[in-house]
């Protein structure tokens, strides 16, 4: 699909083939383009490369959430994935969007999530204790995946031993975020059906036996007589299972990758566990799993001299914006620094609904890892998801010096 935008500086803007699995957002190609222009053209539309322009376009009244069109970009306009994708709260606009957020927000209360923090800490320690080999770990399968999946199980009241099912099905659905979506569709839709079964069983269980927990809060959600429908409940729960696992797993892997390149910051985090929250923010600024945020033009408009036609897809490159030297100075990674907000959780009306959960579980895990895994280093060749859409390590073998518990 070609961009429907036009501009008066014909030939000036760089061009990226972002459908190519070899394309990398975190590349010198993108950083060099960012110095030439605030935007690039792509085969899906426009790519915004700088922080200031991204900040303004995230909240621009003539842009709507753009990820709703992603399946259609890949030729998928009907079927289970297309229907579920269209149901997402972040793909709704206006009153539909505000209504779903109002009804779902109580489930994400700081009180409910905060009460789980000791469980997160105990879980992280348990997983480190269970590493198969002293001083070594395949970080993704031995820590990031079970931690992210079991956090979801704890939140939803599922048996924690079922975490491999949550992990495998959520990871399969995560393939829908990448450029290989069409070829992976059968596996994605099989996983979607399996998670629907989980959601239906959870909803029925909480209706029979309400608890003071996340799922019960969703089942009981009401706003002036309004409530979530059965379809909204099951669609929303599947999104939360998938989103809570996939992004946390990926982001933990990206955090470890980042700290491997900055051992001084790892030692600092080990010494000052209260820097956990700032460490999460700094990692998500420079190395987010959500590498772009999508918008779509509702009507023709002009921005910074660029004419953007209705229907144009605008990809806001959150990693490129988060490392823009105009906003953040020379390239650096510093977990003590006070920074402008990053956009790893999106922004504007569609800011990630589950951001507090992700921030809480990662800010507990990272300092504990830093205290117990001294001098971590790569211990083999990692493998990676495509560096577009949602990305992260598939495997990340590390070696370290075990510290006392």
C-alpha positions as CSV (number, residue, x, y, z in Angstrom):
1,X,0.0,0.0,0.0
2,X,1.4,3.4,-0.9
3,X,1.0,6.6,1.0
4,X,-1.8,8.9,0.0
5,X,0.0,11.9,1.4
6,X,1.6,14.5,-0.8
7,X,4.0,17.3,0.0
8,X,5.7,20.2,-1.7
9,X,9.2,18.9,-1.0
10,X,8.9,16.0,-3.5
11,X,11.7,13.6,-3.3
12,X,13.0,15.0,0.0
13,X,11.6,12.4,2.4
14,X,13.4,9.1,2.9
15,X,11.6,5.8,2.1
16,X,11.4,2.6,4.1
17,X,10.1,-0.8,3.1
18,X,8.7,-1.7,6.5
19,X,7.0,-4.9,5.2
20,X,10.5,-6.3,4.7
21,X,11.2,-8.6,7.8
22,X,14.8,-7.4,7.6
23,X,13.8,-3.8,8.1
24,X,15.0,-2.5,11.5
25,X,13.5,0.5,13.3
26,X,16.5,0.5,15.6
27,X,19.0,1.1,12.8
28,X,21.4,3.6,11.4
29,X,19.1,3.9,8.4
30,X,16.3,5.2,10.5
31,X,18.5,7.5,12.6
32,X,20.2,9.0,9.5
33,X,16.7,9.6,8.0
34,X,15.7,11.3,11.3
35,X,18.4,13.8,10.8
36,X,17.2,14.6,7.3
37,X,13.5,14.8,7.9
38,X,10.9,14.5,10.6
39,X,9.1,11.9,8.6
40,X,9.7,9.2,6.0
41,X,7.5,7.5,3.4
42,X,6.7,3.8,3.7
43,X,4.8,1.2,1.8
44,X,2.1,1.5,4.5
45,X,1.9,5.3,4.7
46,X,4.0,7.8,6.7
47,X,6.5,7.2,9.4
48,X,7.1,10.0,12.0
49,X,10.7,9.9,13.3
50,X,11.1,12.8,15.8
51,X,9.8,13.4,19.3
52,X,8.2,16.8,19.0
53,X,6.2,15.8,15.9
54,X,5.2,12.5,17.4
55,X,4.0,14.3,20.6
56,X,1.7,16.6,18.7
57,X,0.4,14.0,16.2
58,X,-0.5,11.5,19.0
59,X,-3.2,14.0,20.1
60,X,-4.0,15.5,16.8
61,X,-7.8,15.8,16.4
62,X,-7.7,14.8,12.7
63,X,-6.1,11.5,13.4
64,X,-7.8,8.4,14.8
65,X,-6.3,5.2,16.2
66,X,-4.7,3.5,13.2
67,X,-4.0,-0.1,14.3
68,X,-7.6,-1.0,13.5
69,X,-6.5,-1.1,9.8
70,X,-3.5,-3.5,10.3
71,X,-5.3,-6.7,9.4
72,X,-6.8,-5.1,6.3
73,X,-3.3,-3.9,5.3
74,X,-2.4,-7.6,5.3
75,X,-5.5,-8.7,3.3
76,X,-7.5,-9.9,6.4
77,X,-11.0,-8.4,6.4
78,X,-13.1,-11.1,8.0
79,X,-12.9,-14.1,10.3
80,X,-12.1,-14.5,14.0
81,X,-9.0,-12.4,14.1
82,X,-10.6,-9.5,12.2
83,X,-13.6,-9.5,14.5
84,X,-11.6,-9.7,17.7
85,X,-9.2,-7.0,16.5
86,X,-12.1,-4.6,15.8
87,X,-13.4,-5.2,19.3
88,X,-10.3,-3.8,21.1
89,X,-10.9,-0.8,23.3
90,X,-7.9,0.9,21.7
91,X,-9.4,0.5,18.3
92,X,-12.6,2.3,19.3
93,X,-13.2,6.0,19.0
94,X,-15.3,8.7,20.7
95,X,-18.0,7.7,23.1
96,X,-17.5,3.9,22.4
97,X,-13.9,4.2,23.5
98,X,-14.7,6.4,26.5
99,X,-17.4,4.0,27.6
100,X,-15.2,0.9,27.5
101,X,-12.4,2.6,29.4
102,X,-14.8,3.9,32.1
103,X,-16.1,0.4,32.6
104,X,-12.7,-1.3,32.5
105,X,-10.7,1.2,34.6
106,X,-11.8,-0.1,38.1
107,X,-10.2,-3.5,37.4
108,X,-6.8,-1.7,37.0
109,X,-7.1,0.1,40.4
110,X,-3.8,0.7,42.2
111,X,-5.2,-1.0,45.3
112,X,-5.9,-4.2,43.4
113,X,-2.6,-4.2,41.6
114,X,-0.6,-3.0,44.6
115,X,-1.8,-5.9,46.7
116,X,-0.1,-8.3,44.3
117,X,3.4,-6.8,44.5
118,X,4.6,-9.2,47.2
119,X,3.5,-12.1,44.9
120,X,5.5,-10.6,42.0
121,X,8.6,-10.4,44.2
122,X,8.2,-14.0,45.4
123,X,7.7,-15.2,41.9
124,X,10.8,-13.5,40.6
125,X,12.9,-15.1,43.4
126,X,11.4,-18.5,42.7
127,X,12.2,-18.4,39.0
128,X,15.8,-17.4,39.6
129,X,16.1,-20.2,42.2
130,X,14.9,-22.6,39.6
131,X,17.3,-21.8,36.8
132,X,18.4,-25.1,35.3
133,X,22.1,-24.4,35.5
134,X,24.1,-22.3,38.1
135,X,25.3,-19.1,36.6
136,X,23.5,-19.5,33.3
137,X,20.0,-19.1,31.9
138,X,18.1,-18.9,28.7
139,X,16.5,-15.6,30.0
140,X,13.4,-15.7,27.8
141,X,12.2,-19.2,28.6
142,X,13.5,-19.4,32.1
143,X,12.5,-16.0,33.4
144,X,10.7,-13.5,31.0
145,X,8.0,-15.9,29.7
146,X,7.1,-17.7,32.9
147,X,7.2,-14.4,34.9
148,X,4.9,-12.6,32.5
149,X,2.5,-15.5,32.2
150,X,2.3,-16.2,35.9
151,X,1.7,-12.6,36.6
152,X,-1.3,-12.8,34.4
153,X,-2.4,-16.0,36.1
154,X,-2.0,-14.4,39.5
155,X,-4.1,-11.3,38.4
156,X,-6.8,-13.5,36.9
157,X,-6.9,-16.2,39.5
158,X,-5.8,-18.9,37.2
159,X,-3.8,-21.9,38.4
160,X,-0.2,-20.7,38.0
161,X,0.9,-24.1,36.7
162,X,-1.1,-23.4,33.6
163,X,1.3,-20.6,32.6
164,X,2.8,-22.5,29.6
165,X,-0.7,-22.5,27.9
166,X,-1.1,-18.7,28.6
167,X,2.5,-18.2,27.2
168,X,2.2,-20.3,24.1
169,X,-1.2,-19.0,23.0
170,X,-0.4,-15.4,23.8
171,X,2.9,-15.6,21.9
172,X,1.1,-17.0,18.9
173,X,-1.4,-14.1,18.9
174,X,1.5,-11.8,19.2
175,X,2.5,-12.8,15.7
176,X,-0.5,-10.8,14.5
177,X,1.5,-7.6,15.4
178,X,4.2,-8.3,12.9
179,X,4.7,-8.3,9.2
180,X,4.4,-12.1,8.9
181,X,0.7,-11.9,10.0
182,X,-0.8,-13.4,6.9
183,X,1.3,-16.6,6.8
184,X,0.8,-17.1,10.6
185,X,-3.0,-16.6,10.5
186,X,-4.1,-20.3,11.1
187,X,-1.9,-20.5,14.3
188,X,-3.1,-17.1,15.5
189,X,-6.7,-18.0,15.1
190,X,-6.3,-21.4,16.8
191,X,-4.7,-19.5,19.8
192,X,-7.5,-17.0,19.8
193,X,-10.1,-19.8,20.1
194,X,-8.2,-21.3,23.0
195,X,-8.0,-18.1,24.9
196,X,-11.7,-17.5,24.4
197,X,-12.3,-20.8,26.2
198,X,-10.2,-19.5,29.1
199,X,-12.1,-16.2,29.2
200,X,-15.5,-17.9,29.1
201,X,-14.6,-20.2,31.9
202,X,-13.2,-17.3,34.0
203,X,-16.3,-15.2,33.5
204,X,-18.6,-18.0,34.5
205,X,-16.5,-18.9,37.5
206,X,-16.6,-15.3,38.9
207,X,-20.3,-15.0,38.3
208,X,-20.8,-18.1,40.5
209,X,-18.1,-17.2,43.0
210,X,-17.2,-13.4,43.1
211,X,-13.9,-12.5,44.6
212,X,-12.0,-9.3,45.4
213,X,-10.0,-9.6,42.2
214,X,-9.4,-8.3,38.7
215,X,-11.9,-10.5,36.8
216,X,-14.7,-10.0,39.3
217,X,-14.2,-6.2,39.0
218,X,-14.7,-6.6,35.2
219,X,-17.7,-8.8,35.6
220,X,-19.3,-6.4,38.0
221,X,-18.3,-3.3,36.1
222,X,-21.1,-0.8,35.9
223,X,-21.5,2.9,35.1
224,X,-24.9,4.5,35.7
225,X,-26.7,1.2,34.8
226,X,-24.4,0.4,31.9
227,X,-22.3,-2.7,32.0
228,X,-19.9,-4.7,29.8
229,X,-21.7,-7.2,27.5
230,X,-20.7,-10.8,27.4
231,X,-18.9,-10.3,24.1
232,X,-17.1,-7.2,25.5
233,X,-16.1,-9.1,28.6
234,X,-14.6,-12.1,26.7
235,X,-13.0,-9.9,24.0
236,X,-11.5,-7.6,26.7
237,X,-10.2,-10.5,28.8
238,X,-8.5,-12.2,25.8
239,X,-6.9,-8.8,24.9
240,X,-5.7,-8.4,28.5
241,X,-4.3,-12.0,28.7
242,X,-2.5,-11.5,25.4
243,X,-1.3,-7.9,25.9
244,X,-0.2,-8.5,29.5
245,X,1.9,-11.4,28.6
246,X,3.3,-10.5,25.2
247,X,4.5,-7.0,26.0
248,X,5.9,-7.8,29.5
249,X,7.8,-10.8,28.2
250,X,9.3,-8.9,25.3
251,X,10.0,-5.8,27.4
252,X,11.8,-7.8,30.1
253,X,14.0,-9.4,27.3
254,X,14.7,-5.9,25.9
255,X,15.6,-4.6,29.3
256,X,18.1,-7.4,29.8
257,X,19.6,-6.7,26.4
258,X,19.9,-3.0,27.2
259,X,21.5,-3.6,30.6
260,X,24.0,-6.1,29.1
261,X,25.3,-3.1,27.1
262,X,25.3,-0.9,30.2
263,X,26.8,-2.9,33.1
264,X,27.4,0.2,35.2
265,X,23.7,0.9,35.2
266,X,23.0,-2.8,36.2
267,X,25.3,-2.4,39.1
268,X,23.6,0.9,40.1
269,X,20.2,-0.8,39.9
270,X,21.4,-3.6,42.2
271,X,22.7,-1.1,44.7
272,X,19.6,1.1,44.6
273,X,16.4,-1.0,44.2
274,X,14.3,2.2,44.5
275,X,15.4,3.0,40.9
276,X,13.3,0.1,39.6
277,X,10.5,2.4,38.3
278,X,13.0,4.8,36.6
279,X,14.8,1.8,35.1
280,X,11.5,0.7,33.5
281,X,10.9,4.1,32.0
282,X,14.5,4.5,30.7
283,X,14.4,1.0,29.0
284,X,11.1,1.8,27.4
285,X,12.4,5.1,26.1
286,X,15.4,3.6,24.3
287,X,14.3,0.0,23.6
288,X,10.5,-0.4,23.6
289,X,8.7,-3.5,22.5
290,X,6.1,-1.4,20.8
291,X,8.3,0.2,18.2
292,X,5.5,2.2,16.5
293,X,2.1,3.6,17.3
294,X,-0.4,3.8,14.4
295,X,-2.8,6.5,13.5
296,X,-5.1,7.1,10.5
297,X,-6.1,10.5,9.0
298,X,-9.8,11.2,9.3
299,X,-9.7,14.0,6.8
300,X,-7.3,15.9,4.7
301,X,-5.0,18.2,6.7
302,X,-1.6,19.9,6.6
303,X,1.0,19.4,9.2
304,X,4.4,21.0,9.2
305,X,4.1,21.8,5.5
306,X,3.1,18.2,4.6
307,X,-0.4,17.6,3.1
308,X,-1.8,14.4,4.5
309,X,-4.8,12.9,2.8
310,X,-7.8,11.3,4.5
311,X,-7.1,7.6,5.0
312,X,-3.4,7.9,5.2
313,X,-1.8,5.6,7.8
314,X,0.7,7.4,10.1
315,X,3.2,5.2,12.0
316,X,4.7,7.1,14.9
317,X,8.1,5.5,15.5
318,X,8.2,5.5,19.3
319,X,11.8,4.2,19.6
320,X,13.1,6.8,17.1
321,X,11.2,9.5,18.9
322,X,12.4,8.3,22.3
323,X,16.1,8.5,21.2
324,X,15.7,11.8,19.3
325,X,18.7,14.0,20.3
326,X,16.5,17.1,19.9
327,X,14.5,16.0,22.9
328,X,17.0,13.9,24.9
329,X,20.4,15.1,24.0
330,X,23.3,12.9,23.1
331,X,22.7,9.2,23.1
332,X,22.7,7.9,26.6
333,X,21.1,5.4,29.0
334,X,20.9,6.6,32.5
335,X,18.3,5.3,35.0
336,X,18.8,8.3,37.3
337,X,18.0,10.9,34.7
338,X,14.8,12.9,34.6
339,X,13.4,12.6,31.1
340,X,10.5,13.8,29.1
341,X,7.7,11.2,28.9
342,X,8.4,8.3,26.5
343,X,5.7,6.7,24.3
344,X,6.3,3.1,24.9
345,X,2.7,2.9,26.2
346,X,1.4,5.0,23.4
347,X,-0.2,8.3,24.3
348,X,-3.2,10.6,24.1
349,X,-6.7,9.1,24.5
350,X,-5.4,5.6,23.6
351,X,-2.7,5.5,26.3
352,X,-2.3,1.8,27.3
353,X,-5.0,0.8,29.7
354,X,-2.7,-1.8,31.5
355,X,0.3,0.5,31.9
356,X,0.2,0.4,35.7
357,X,0.3,-3.4,35.7
358,X,3.3,-3.5,33.4
359,X,5.1,-0.8,35.3
360,X,4.5,-2.6,38.6
361,X,5.6,-6.1,37.7
362,X,8.7,-4.9,35.8
363,X,9.8,-2.4,38.4
364,X,9.8,-5.3,41.0
365,X,11.5,-7.8,38.7
366,X,14.4,-5.7,37.4
367,X,16.0,-4.6,40.7
368,X,15.7,-8.2,42.0
369,X,17.4,-9.5,38.9
370,X,20.1,-7.0,39.2
371,X,20.8,-8.0,42.8
372,X,20.9,-11.7,42.1
373,X,22.5,-11.8,38.7
374,X,25.9,-10.2,39.0
375,X,27.9,-9.2,35.9
376,X,25.5,-10.7,33.3
377,X,26.8,-11.3,29.8
378,X,25.7,-13.0,26.6
379,X,26.4,-16.7,26.5
380,X,25.5,-17.5,22.9
381,X,23.6,-16.0,20.0
382,X,20.2,-14.5,20.7
383,X,17.3,-14.9,18.3
384,X,14.7,-12.2,17.6
385,X,11.2,-11.4,16.5
386,X,11.1,-9.1,13.5
387,X,12.1,-5.6,14.5
388,X,8.8,-4.0,13.6
389,X,5.4,-3.7,15.3
390,X,6.0,-5.5,18.7
391,X,9.5,-6.9,18.9
392,X,11.8,-8.6,21.4
393,X,14.1,-11.6,21.9
394,X,12.9,-15.1,21.2
395,X,15.9,-16.5,22.9
396,X,18.5,-14.7,25.1
397,X,21.2,-16.9,26.6
398,X,23.1,-15.3,29.4
399,X,25.8,-16.1,31.9
400,X,26.3,-14.4,35.3
401,X,27.8,-14.7,38.7
402,X,25.1,-15.8,41.2
403,X,24.7,-13.5,44.2
404,X,23.4,-14.6,47.6
405,X,19.6,-14.6,47.8
